[in-house]
Amino acid sequence: MIKLFPNLIYKKRDRNLPSSKSKLKKEENGKSKPLIVFGFIISLTSIFLLLFTINNKFG
């Protein structure tokens, strides 16, 4: 079997990251949590509106 993208699967982590890069990664994680919550609220709202619309049309 031929592996097409072995570089993507077996990436080695660089242990010698400068402190500035590690700080940037921490800031990215802090920004992603509110986006996840906001996306979750929007998806729940859209599901509710879909069910509400189906109930009004066919119920």
C-alpha positions as CSV (number, residue, x, y, z in Angstrom):
1,M,0.0,0.0,0.0
2,I,1.4,3.4,-0.9
3,K,1.0,6.2,1.6
4,L,0.1,9.4,-0.3
5,F,0.7,12.0,2.5
6,P,3.0,10.5,5.2
7,N,4.1,14.0,6.1
8,L,0.7,15.1,7.2
9,I,0.0,12.0,9.3
10,Y,3.3,11.7,11.1
11,K,4.2,15.3,11.9
12,K,6.7,15.7,14.7
13,R,6.1,18.4,17.1
14,D,8.8,21.0,17.5
15,R,9.7,21.0,21.2
16,N,11.9,24.1,20.8
17,L,9.2,26.6,20.2
18,P,9.9,30.2,21.2
19,S,7.8,31.6,24.0
20,S,6.1,34.1,21.7
21,K,4.6,31.2,19.6
22,S,3.3,29.5,22.7
23,K,1.7,32.7,23.9
24,L,0.0,33.1,20.5
25,K,-1.4,29.6,20.8
26,K,-2.8,30.4,24.2
27,E,-4.5,33.5,22.9
28,E,-6.0,31.6,20.0
29,N,-7.5,29.1,22.4
30,G,-9.0,31.9,24.4
31,K,-10.6,33.4,21.3
32,S,-12.1,30.1,20.1
33,K,-14.2,29.3,23.2
34,P,-16.6,32.3,22.7
35,L,-16.9,31.4,19.1
36,I,-17.8,27.8,19.9
37,V,-20.5,29.0,22.4
38,F,-21.8,31.5,19.8
39,G,-22.0,28.8,17.1
40,F,-23.7,26.4,19.5
41,I,-26.4,29.0,20.3
42,I,-26.9,29.8,16.6
43,S,-27.3,26.2,15.7
44,L,-29.8,25.6,18.5
45,T,-31.8,28.6,17.4
46,S,-31.8,27.4,13.8
47,I,-33.0,23.9,14.8
48,F,-35.7,25.5,16.9
49,L,-36.9,27.7,14.1
50,L,-36.8,24.8,11.6
51,L,-39.0,22.7,13.9
52,F,-41.3,25.7,14.6
53,T,-41.7,26.2,10.8
54,I,-42.4,22.5,10.2
55,N,-45.0,22.5,13.0
56,N,-46.8,25.5,11.6
57,K,-46.8,24.2,8.0
58,F,-47.8,20.6,8.7
59,G,-49.1,20.5,12.2
